[in-house]
Each structure stands twice: as C-alpha cells, then as structure tokens.
C-alpha cells in the first residue's frame, strides 16, 4: 500500500480509503451489519488501509456507531477516522447546516458514536449559503484548538466556495482545509475544470467518493445488456446522474478492454486510473461484501501503461468549455502547473 501526504499537512494516508456508507444502510445502498463491518475493517487494515471515512448522516448515525463498536483500542491505534457534518440530523430548525451551533453539537455527537476522543479529519459535507463562512471556519478552528478534531476538510464545494474559505481562514488565522472530498471518475471529470487545479495551486489533498460511479464503471453495465440484478442504478438510484448513456458505454468498452489486458475487473482499472491523476491522494472504496472489498483493495497495485491511460483519457475527456478553450488557444505559453493539470490533455487551437 502506498501512502501520500494529505495536502500541505504532515498526515500520510493510504491511497485506498475505506468507505462505510453501506454500514447499517438499506438494501439499495448496502446493509452491512456489525459482524460484516468487523471483517471488512480487518481486511482493509491487513491490506495497509489507514483511513476510514464515514459521515454522521450515513444511516442517521448508525454507520458511526458501528465503527465505534469495531474500533477496539488495537484497531483504533492503526486507524485514522474521517467523518462529516452538514446534513439534517433532526427535526429542529438548527439540526442542519454549518452554523456554529450545528457543527459543535454534531461533532460532540459523532465523538460519542465513534467512541473516540478525537476525529482525525472533520469535513463539511456540503455548502451552506445561509451561514456566514466566517462562522463556519471559526467553529472548525475552535474544535481543532480544543483537541476534538485534528484536521479539517470540505466536500462537494465549488471552486469559489473553496477559495473563499481558504481566504477567510488566512485572514482570521484559522485552520485551513487540508483536503476536499469530491466526486471524480472516468464518467464524471467535471472536477478537472476547477477543483483539481485548486488542489494543486492551494496544496489540498483530494479524496474521491464513489470512484466507480456507484458501480457504473465496474464493467457489469454494458450496451444492449440488462443491468445486473440488485445494481444501484437498476433500482432507481440516480447518483451519480448519467447525462449521456452512449458516451458512458463507450467509456465502459475501453475500461473492459484494458481490464481484459490485465485479467482484472473493470472496477480495478477505474480506481487505478484515478490514482494516477494529478492531485488525487486517495480513493474511497466501499463494497457490499468482502469479495468487492478485496477487489477494490487490489487496485492499489495495478499499474496501467501510458498507452492504456491515453485510451482511457481520450474516451472520457470532457469538452473544453469557456473560458478554458480561450485560455488554451491564447495563453498556453504562460500557464502554471495548476493550469496544465487540466489543459495539458487538450490539443492546441485547431
């Protein structure tokens, strides 16, 4: 297992992070119970995974509770725990958002459910446009200074949200985000427009959620073939959205071709591609069962050739939208490393 620094921090995390949204969930997402969670956690720890990701909203706290039960002292010493705050956790008017009230209240609730004294990475789960960002950043800074949280991160922020938060942190001498958790796959590369360049320019780490696009990139979804029984999208699960099924099938065709060349699953190829992308620190891999977990863990050791990466890049490349086509055509000679993380994959002005 490879370990990478998380942004500008001194914290090293494994390139595979254990995802736990299936813990205590539903049949649609996954309903891993305590015994299954224990086996999966041990499987990940034995493979060298040192980061477990959850959120207070996963099954309304049940995921955190299961992790808390699994984390014996022996396991906890080997593990970093990341969780999140933002979404509705009650019926009251303040049981939602990123106010000081909600952040502090939910941090303390998460600590109890996780049975730990400190959260290693505390992430704001989504944007809250109703709360002043100064209040949110100050609340997170207070939790760090109190020793309840070690590092902070954001998730699902847009580019300007991140830059505003980093600016406020600097202006007020608060803790800054060390990472962002984003959706980024061969099927959905929108993060490359702003979020990946910001990561490189501002020294953030990237944790990728749903890196196989909810199973869409596993190789089981094929053009002209019925979706596999029990699959999320076959059951009406619409995250991530698919805007162009034909393009998705084109991407899957290349994934399957590369997978056959290595005699591995499509999921491993999709994960390995991500781990070679600029700015990516770790991919959050989950699984409904141990077989899926083992297969996802093996992606850490899969090395794609330059030619295979090129094929995957080309079939999945998003359009060069404005202002990027104008930048690409007129100022390519003055681009920074952050700019080139996106622009280098595109041909110059036709």
Secondary structure, 3 states (H helix, E strand, C coil): CCEEECCCCCCEEECEEEECCCECCCCCCCCECHHHHHHHHHHHHHCCCCEEECCCCHHHHHHHHHHHHHCCHHHHHCCEEEEEECCCCCCCCCCCCCCHHHHHHHHHHHHHHHCCCCEEEEEECCCCCCCCHHHHHHHHHHHHHCCCEEEEEEECCCHHHHHHHHHHHHHCCCCCCCEEEEECCCCCCHHHCCHHHHHHHHCCEEEEECCCCCCHHHCCCCCCCCCCCCCCHHHCCCCCCCCCHHHHHHHHHHHHHHHHHHCCCHHHHHHHHHHCCCCEEEEEECCCCHHHHHHHHHHHHCCCCHHHHHHHHHHHCCCCCCCHHHHHHHCHHHCCHHHHHHHCCCCCCC
